[in-house]
Amino acid sequence: MAFLEQYEETVVDEVLFYYSGHGALVPSGLAFAMSDYSEQRVVRGSFENEELDGYLRSMNPKVAVKILDCCYSGTRYIKGPNDAARALDAAAKKFQDCYFFSSSRQDQESWTGSGASSLSVFTGYFLDAVAQQADGVVRYKQIADSITDHFLQEQQEPQFVLQGNMRHEFCTINASIRRAAEVQRPATLPEMDMDVGEPSPEIPSRDAIAIVQMREEQCIPKEEAIATLAELRARLEGLSGEPMLADFYEEKLWFPDSADFDDDVAGEEEIGKWLKHGGREFFGWATETNPSRRPMSAASAAIMAYGYREGPEITGFVSSAGLGYDRVFLRHIPKFSGLARWEMAAVFLWSPWRAAVFSYGVQLERLGWDRYDQPEKAPWVRALFSRKELVDLPDHVVSRVEQYRSTVASYLERYTGAAYNPAPPPDGWRRR
């Protein structure tokens, strides 16, 4: 609002709004999740896309540029196969000329980058699109075309609404701007004085060796990964049972072998998507169906003049770290037929530099008296650990177990309509 107030009485030639963050779906459509966003503050904790359009329109700019790098960012304008023309017409009525970039379709998530970079995939490709242009003027249309080429083999499909003469300029690029736009992804290293002379082909420079050794210290040795999983298993197996739950549930804990594909997790295609797009450095890969013919979005079809492209469907993932087990299950099996069955799962993926932990706790869907199934989607929580943070991994998983047990206990209280008070322990006893 402070920014808008500066330009209330000013003729604005161009305004550019670039958002990279979390996208959420609210009753009006797309919204941007703010720092206080939560399930209880869906509307109050977000900033709606339509509201943003109103603010930008109040500036009455000659050219409006809006770049949204977030999940579901194609929601506002791309709603069906016949809406492309209406979307362009609506945008034209709101602004004299506009260039709207969305990082994904209305039903897609947008992906974060991998390695040391904190940039998202879309923002990285945007900078690549700028850096790869020849010296001189870089136009919005050139950037949109380059981004489209980058994403042709990806599951994420950016959307574009381009309404103008296609000659509007984003910047003028030269060598210094190109260097600034290049996406750098190595591990962060301190500044080092480097010899300018020609390196010897036989003896590597001492600085080069120091850099390699420094990066080696950041790598996770296989032995440390194995030891971390062993410590985690010992801690989980040593956890005392929850007295409140023990009266109603049998608690089952098990560690499937990495090659045991019968113990699938719920919504495993989400981990597969992450491995393919944001976690390419990790040991494993996404499992996919054969390529299938499927339509592009309406906006892409209207702008790019073709309506179909080939693309496989991600169905799950495979971990190839080979560390004995790559997941753990904790299941609560009810002792009374009216109670729901619950499951928690944690998946462990590894790269030379980081460990990733995916976890969820869900109520299983009941298909019959003795038949249950996992939900199609799971509320995955992802945590990443560098080598120096690896000691915190067991604490994280144990904390997730405690949260899951608390969820099941809350369900019991709702089911019975009253808080459950177990029998008091014998004199001198206390809860661990």
Secondary structure in CASP SS format (residue, H / E / C, confidence):
PFRMAT SS
TARGET T0000
AUTHOR 0000-0000-0000
METHOD secondary structure of the structure
MODEL  1
M C 1.00
A H 1.00
F H 1.00
L H 1.00
E H 1.00
Q C 1.00
Y C 1.00
E C 1.00
E C 1.00
T C 1.00
V C 1.00
V C 1.00
D C 1.00
E E 1.00
V E 1.00
L E 1.00
F E 1.00
Y E 1.00
Y E 1.00
S E 1.00
G C 1.00
H C 1.00
G E 1.00
A E 1.00
L E 1.00
V E 1.00
P C 1.00
S C 1.00
G E 1.00
L E 1.00
A E 1.00
F E 1.00
A E 1.00
M C 1.00
S C 1.00
D C 1.00
Y C 1.00
S C 1.00
E C 1.00
Q C 1.00
R C 1.00
V C 1.00
V C 1.00
R C 1.00
G C 1.00
S E 1.00
F E 1.00
E E 1.00
N H 1.00
E H 1.00
E H 1.00
L H 1.00
D H 1.00
G H 1.00
Y H 1.00
L H 1.00
R H 1.00
S H 1.00
M C 1.00
N C 1.00
P C 1.00
K C 1.00
V E 1.00
A E 1.00
V E 1.00
K E 1.00
I E 1.00
L E 1.00
D E 1.00
C C 1.00
C C 1.00
Y C 1.00
S C 1.00
G C 1.00
T C 1.00
R C 1.00
Y C 1.00
I C 1.00
K C 1.00
G C 1.00
P C 1.00
N C 1.00
D C 1.00
A H 1.00
A H 1.00
R H 1.00
A H 1.00
L H 1.00
D H 1.00
A H 1.00
A H 1.00
A H 1.00
K H 1.00
K H 1.00
F C 1.00
Q C 1.00
D E 1.00
C E 1.00
Y E 1.00
F E 1.00
F E 1.00
S E 1.00
S C 1.00
S C 1.00
R C 1.00
Q C 1.00
D C 1.00
Q C 1.00
E C 1.00
S C 1.00
W C 1.00
T E 1.00
G C 1.00
S C 1.00
G C 1.00
A C 1.00
S C 1.00
S C 1.00
L C 1.00
S E 1.00
V H 1.00
F H 1.00
T H 1.00
G H 1.00
Y H 1.00
F H 1.00
L H 1.00
D H 1.00
A H 1.00
V H 1.00
A H 1.00
Q C 1.00
Q C 1.00
A C 1.00
D C 1.00
G E 1.00
V E 1.00
V E 1.00
R E 1.00
Y H 1.00
K H 1.00
Q H 1.00
I H 1.00
A H 1.00
D H 1.00
S H 1.00
I H 1.00
T H 1.00
D H 1.00
H H 1.00
F C 1.00
L C 1.00
Q C 1.00
E C 1.00
Q C 1.00
Q C 1.00
E C 1.00
P C 1.00
Q E 1.00
F E 1.00
V E 1.00
L E 1.00
Q E 1.00
G C 1.00
N C 1.00
M C 1.00
R C 1.00
H C 1.00
E E 1.00
F E 1.00
C E 1.00
T E 1.00
I E 1.00
N C 1.00
A H 1.00
S H 1.00
I H 1.00
R H 1.00
R H 1.00
A H 1.00
A H 1.00
E C 1.00
V C 1.00
Q C 1.00
R C 1.00
P C 1.00
A C 1.00
T C 1.00
L C 1.00
P C 1.00
E C 1.00
M C 1.00
D C 1.00
M C 1.00
D C 1.00
V C 1.00
G C 1.00
E C 1.00
P C 1.00
S C 1.00
P C 1.00
E C 1.00
I C 1.00
P C 1.00
S C 1.00
R H 1.00
D H 1.00
A H 1.00
I H 1.00
A H 1.00
I H 1.00
V H 1.00
Q H 1.00
M H 1.00
R H 1.00
E H 1.00
E H 1.00
Q H 1.00
C C 1.00
I C 1.00
P C 1.00
K H 1.00
E H 1.00
E H 1.00
A H 1.00
I H 1.00
A H 1.00
T H 1.00
L H 1.00
A H 1.00
E H 1.00
L H 1.00
R H 1.00
A H 1.00
R H 1.00
L H 1.00
E H 1.00
G C 1.00
L C 1.00
S C 1.00
G C 1.00
E C 1.00
P H 1.00
M H 1.00
L H 1.00
A H 1.00
D C 1.00
F C 1.00
Y E 1.00
E E 1.00
E E 1.00
K E 1.00
L E 1.00
W E 1.00
F C 1.00
P C 1.00
D E 1.00
S C 1.00
A C 1.00
D C 1.00
F C 1.00
D C 1.00
D C 1.00
D C 1.00
V C 1.00
A C 1.00
G C 1.00
E H 1.00
E H 1.00
E H 1.00
I H 1.00
G H 1.00
K H 1.00
W H 1.00
L H 1.00
K H 1.00
H H 1.00
G C 1.00
G C 1.00
R C 1.00
E C 1.00
F C 1.00
F C 1.00
G E 1.00
W E 1.00
A E 1.00
T E 1.00
E E 1.00
T C 1.00
N C 1.00
P C 1.00
S E 1.00
R E 1.00
R E 1.00
P E 1.00
M C 1.00
S C 1.00
A H 1.00
A H 1.00
S H 1.00
A H 1.00
A H 1.00
I H 1.00
M H 1.00
A C 1.00
Y C 1.00
G C 1.00
Y E 1.00
R E 1.00
E E 1.00
G E 1.00
P C 1.00
E C 1.00
I E 1.00
T E 1.00
G E 1.00
F E 1.00
V E 1.00
S E 1.00
S C 1.00
A C 1.00
G C 1.00
L C 1.00
G C 1.00
Y E 1.00
D C 1.00
R E 1.00
V E 1.00
F E 1.00
L E 1.00
R E 1.00
H E 1.00
I E 1.00
P E 1.00
K C 1.00
F C 1.00
S C 1.00
G C 1.00
L C 1.00
A C 1.00
R C 1.00
W E 1.00
E E 1.00
M E 1.00
A E 1.00
A E 1.00
V E 1.00
F E 1.00
L E 1.00
W E 1.00
S C 1.00
P C 1.00
W C 1.00
R E 1.00
A E 1.00
A E 1.00
V E 1.00
F E 1.00
S E 1.00
Y E 1.00
G E 1.00
V E 1.00
Q E 1.00
L C 1.00
E E 1.00
R E 1.00
L C 1.00
G C 1.00
W C 1.00
D C 1.00
R C 1.00
Y E 1.00
D E 1.00
Q C 1.00
P C 1.00
E C 1.00
K C 1.00
A C 1.00
P C 1.00
W C 1.00
V E 1.00
R E 1.00
A E 1.00
L E 1.00
F E 1.00
S E 1.00
R C 1.00
K C 1.00
E C 1.00
L H 1.00
V H 1.00
D H 1.00
L H 1.00
P H 1.00
D H 1.00
H H 1.00
V H 1.00
V H 1.00
S H 1.00
R H 1.00
V H 1.00
E H 1.00
Q H 1.00
Y H 1.00
R H 1.00
S H 1.00
T H 1.00
V H 1.00
A H 1.00
S H 1.00
Y H 1.00
L H 1.00
E H 1.00
R H 1.00
Y H 1.00
T H 1.00
G C 1.00
A C 1.00
A C 1.00
Y C 1.00
N C 1.00
P C 1.00
A C 1.00
P C 1.00
P C 1.00
P C 1.00
D C 1.00
G C 1.00
W C 1.00
R C 1.00
R C 1.00
R C 1.00
END
